[in-house]
């Protein structure tokens, strides 16, 4: 009954015994997560957004820069793109992000969550155009796959909803969920990204969804001026905080820290992402 590989990943065979034991010692995501905070100097990123190269003018946003940086980081540090399912470790078959956006800047407007695959070899311009296309679709009145799926389940009585969730979790545990379901579900992704700064909020440590196999939850806070040390002098710089919650069962903290250092480097030097 138990399939060795999954539609969205390949089982990682050669890992130390202690890492194989981790999913048994820490059965759930919320007892396995490590919390990391980075303060990013945003001066260069903001200057880049004000005067972007090529045909990016008027199109590229801070969220897009963050997604681009993440795609490059996951390409350079592929072990960050792992996940736990059925107490087994898997390498994800693609760099796949879910990210949220408001349907409009009205306070009462609902959130829309987009899920996309990212190719680090794709040009930034092509990536930006694809994101704009998906955002336009998500912000339209057209119901998404997730909306249709959720509305259908909510027609059931409470015991029926509980059964459906139990069934999905069980099929996922045994690697029996079909790719057609996984590829559309927002909670089967490399990272779940929330740019809280886009609505003027501070970053926060995102809670972990036990459902699905997202291993990293990342939130970006609003840009604000803060005192920082530059050349032994305290100066005011525009900065933003990134807070990351990641599942330590998938990879050790050292490799994860290297990847996040690289993320900071990209965001502070966006010309490296072209």
Secondary structure as UniProt FT lines:
FT   TURN            7..8
FT   STRAND          9..11
FT   HELIX           17..25
FT   HELIX           29..31
FT   STRAND          33..41
FT   HELIX           43..50
FT   TURN            54..55
FT   TURN            57..59
FT   HELIX           62..76
FT   HELIX           78..80
FT   STRAND          82..85
FT   TURN            86..87
FT   STRAND          88..92
FT   STRAND          96..102
FT   TURN            107..108
FT   STRAND          111..117
FT   TURN            120..121
FT   HELIX           124..138
FT   HELIX           145..153
FT   TURN            154..155
FT   HELIX           158..173
FT   TURN            174..175
FT   HELIX           179..182
FT   TURN            183..184
FT   TURN            186..187
FT   STRAND          191..195
FT   HELIX           196..199
FT   STRAND          216..220
FT   STRAND          224..230
FT   TURN            231..232
FT   STRAND          233..247
FT   TURN            248..250
FT   HELIX           253..268
FT   HELIX           270..273
//
